[in-house]
Amino acid sequence: MYNLDKVIDRKQGNARKWSNQVLKEKFGLNEDAIPMDLADIDFEVAPAIQKALMKRASIGGYSYSYVPDEFYEAVIDWNQRRYDTYIEKDWIKLTFGTVSTLHYIVQAYTEKGEGVLINTPAYDPFAEAVEHNERKLFCSSLINRDNRYYLDFEDMERQMIENEIKLFIFCSPQNPSGRIWTKEELFQLAELCIRHNVLLVCDEIHRDIVYKNQTFTSIWNAHPEISQHSVLCLSPNKGFNLGGLKTSYVVIPNPAIRETLLLQLQKNSITSPHVFAVPAIVAAYNESEDWLDEMIDYVEGNMQIIDDFFAEIPEAKVMPSESSFLAWIDVRDWFKDEAEMQRFFRRANLTMVVGSYFVQDGEGFVRLSIGMPRELLLEALSRIKKEYNKSVELV
């Protein structure tokens, strides 16, 4: 129904991922490079979203805006329909992006020097939100068992007690692996947070891209009490590629917890939303679900291509993914260090994210963003294969 094979020129829109300047200065690549680093997708946005933005642009006024009821209605309906999650209007606060919101959250609920826990490997801005605000970062390593991540509940509880953890920033589904936590795992996690009075901040922004035979459970549906002890970070940015419109939001049922964050947002002067954010979110949630479903199937097909391709390279091992458009690949048997890995991808004229970016426990891995038209993906893999064959010939 939708032409996801269409290759669009993202350079025209000043997309950071495709910027010739960024490709040259950050990666040492030329304008023909295929970027596989930044976690966004390269498909043309859903038609309903384009239409809504063009309609809003035609009005001609782009001054201060506010959040109308249609935004709240769209969010409430989407979460109920798609995730069986009950939300009330007063619980919702539109913010300016999940990363910046994590900084406000750390500022609101902790004091300088207090402990914040994350699982690793983790998206580096989780750590930055802690360390840049002069809090103490503590990491609980995920257990890599048979090429699949598991939570170390014993270690997490020990750290909560010994390090007097105040806040736990948790990613569900997990980035970079695409691992979907089971309802039982989430229940056990919630139990720990409640037992030790740790505020749980659950980042679920990757949940919109879950493969068709997988089951995602929102944290609030895993435990009957955790909604009163948590902050839920949500966004249409990953599923609908709206990162440039600052369309993230938080949901907080507990009035005392909610008021604490709202006061912090006032201190940081977080006021009127991006003028195009609301029409984009409303069009995404109300009119673009069929586009999303089709895109998910397409991305899952891309992931199968990735699995099949790297199965032919014995030195690489793809961690099976259950969600998202990010491939997490163990290349410890391929490259002696990350410098060698970077040189390889530079020769292939491709970007990627090295595993050490993910705070800790990611060394020897590479993350590839594969949410792209198949023509681009196959060309990227062809370049990898060409460089790999060269290296094998030299041995």
Summary of the structure (lengths in Angstrom):
residues: 395
radius of gyration: 21.0
end to end distance: 47.4
largest distance: 64.3
contacts: 1267
relative contact order: 0.17
helix: 46%
strand: 14%
